[in-house]
Amino acid sequence: MNALTIKFNSMEDIIDFQMITDMQHFDLDPQKFTLYSLFTDAELELARNGYGAKPYEHFVEE
């Protein structure tokens, strides 16, 4: 799992992505089209390749 903020191109892309991945725990900024959550490698690949989204990594201290 990767803690990331992913910037999408539109709210429609975010909604579609959430429905496909069945995401239930996330932070959303609808004005910036960003979604923050823990993403699997498969979800990250879908966001990049399927929606042209740009991920930004965050460092999580354990």
Secondary structure, 3 states (H helix, E strand, C coil): CEEEEEECCCHHHHHHHHHHHCCCCCEEECCCCEEEEEECHHHHHHHHHHHCCEEEECCCCC
